[in-house]
Amino acid sequence: MSIPEVSIEQVKAARALIRWSQADLAVACGVSLPTIKRLEASSGTMGGRSATVVAIREALEAAGVEFIPENGGGAGVRLRRETK
């Protein structure tokens, strides 16, 4: 299984978009708060166990965040457009 890369900067930006604290993210993804804090203290591609990366990404996506891959303009995040 290939795990899409997510950067720490994308996670922080995603939390800001949906106004989540580190504690909110920890609860939503089932990862401990100390782990979230440790991961966010670094920069670059998110390290840690693959299951942790997947849990964080899935929790943010479920909250309406879309991860934008590196495409020449830089990786990023945005809120998913609501469908009518």
C-alpha positions in Angstrom: 0.0 0.0 0.0 1.4 3.4 -1.0 0.9 6.1 1.6 0.5 9.6 0.0 3.1 12.0 1.4 1.8 14.7 3.7 4.0 17.4 5.1 3.9 18.8 8.6 3.2 22.2 7.1 0.2 20.8 5.3 -1.1 19.3 8.5 -0.7 22.6 10.4 -2.4 24.6 7.5 -5.2 22.0 7.4 -5.8 22.4 11.2 -5.9 26.2 10.8 -8.4 26.0 7.9 -10.9 24.0 10.0 -9.9 25.7 13.3 -8.7 22.6 15.1 -6.3 22.6 17.9 -3.7 19.8 18.2 -6.0 18.3 20.8 -8.9 18.3 18.4 -6.8 16.5 15.8 -5.6 14.0 18.4 -9.2 13.1 19.3 -10.4 13.0 15.7 -7.6 10.6 14.5 -7.1 8.6 17.7 -3.5 9.5 18.0 -2.1 10.8 21.3 -1.6 14.5 21.9 2.1 14.1 22.7 2.5 12.3 19.3 0.8 15.1 17.4 3.0 17.7 19.3 6.2 15.7 18.5 5.3 15.3 14.8 4.4 19.0 14.5 7.7 20.1 16.1 9.5 19.1 13.0 9.2 20.1 9.4 9.1 18.4 6.0 7.4 15.1 5.2 5.5 13.7 8.2 7.4 10.9 9.8 6.2 8.3 12.2 4.3 5.1 11.7 2.4 4.7 8.5 -0.8 4.0 10.4 -0.4 7.3 12.2 0.1 9.3 9.0 -2.9 7.6 7.5 -5.1 8.3 10.6 -4.1 12.0 10.6 -4.7 12.4 6.9 -8.1 10.6 7.0 -9.3 12.6 10.0 -8.5 15.9 8.2 -10.0 14.8 5.0 -13.2 13.7 6.8 -13.4 17.2 8.2 -13.4 18.7 4.7 -9.7 19.2 3.9 -8.2 18.4 0.5 -4.5 17.8 0.2 -3.0 19.3 -2.9 0.1 17.5 -4.1 3.3 19.1 -5.3 2.5 20.1 -8.8 5.0 22.7 -9.7 3.2 25.3 -7.6 4.0 23.7 -4.2 2.0 21.3 -2.1 -0.9 22.7 -0.1 -4.4 22.3 1.4 -7.8 23.7 0.7 -11.3 23.2 1.9 -13.4 20.8 -0.1 -16.1 22.5 -2.1 -19.5 21.5 -0.9 -21.6 19.7 -3.5 -25.2 20.7 -3.9 
